[in-house]
Amino acid sequence: MSLKTRLCNDVIFFFSDFNVVQKTHLLPQASVYQDKDFILADVGENVSLHCFYEGDDSAWILWYKQTLGQKPRLISTFYVYDEKITFHDEFQNNPRFKLDTENRRNNLKISDLNFNDSATYYCACSYRFVLTFAEGITVKVREAGLKNPALVHQSPSETIQPGGSVTLNCTVHTGTCYEEHSVYWFKETEASRPGLIYTYGGKNDYCGRKANPQADACVYNLPMKDLNLSHAGTYYCAVDSCGHIVFGNGTKLDFEIAFTITCNLIFVLCCYQENKNKTGDFWSECVYFSFKQ
């Protein structure tokens, strides 16, 4: 191959590679972000959940609502290109929910808040078949002037054996709140954050209420059988009552396995030095220890 041909090929390859890099660099992107992660508001107030959009105009911007223990529900969709706004399901034709889409914003405005609005709201971006979520904003709606919120008492921590069973107790005193409440169980381990494992649906007749209804106390049990090491951890009971979420102190489950090792070791050390025999002492030792996880 001549030098001229080789140079021409190198130039072609250079511009081809440059074109690919240039196209990759200029590939349009789309993203959303939220500037807050928690809002505490009273019943009847109005809130604005901020969502900022950057990128290509062919993206869809969406809002989702996730109530504790439930699947996310789609609230709205907004197509950036033609500025089309659509509300979905129970949010459709609901005047309390509005979108502000000016200046690359997609702010969700909720007016006249009630307890059912307590949830985590996620702004998301759908672009080129990829759905990307922002961090989310948790909205907690409380009843103004509530003096006596719920109290949660849990059973003490226990040491358990493999294959055994245990029942965790959670006693909820609802205080001055007479609304329906929901109770949740969370599990936390050293390797993971607290995760929701069980939900009591929010009906007071679910609650195993004590014989004395004046006590305003409900008892919730979490039975567990055939225990193994995966059950070890700290279990938290939480109640959502009148706009307040109150956690118990937690019940820790530990596994204790006792090993008894009996050591009867006899060492005889025979050394012959200057016609003298030396015999090692006899010793025995029993070691006890426990293993916890």
Order of alpha helices (4+ residues) and beta strands (2+ residues): alpha-beta-beta-beta-beta-beta-beta-beta-beta-beta-beta-beta-beta-beta-beta-beta-beta-beta-beta-beta-beta-beta-beta-beta-beta
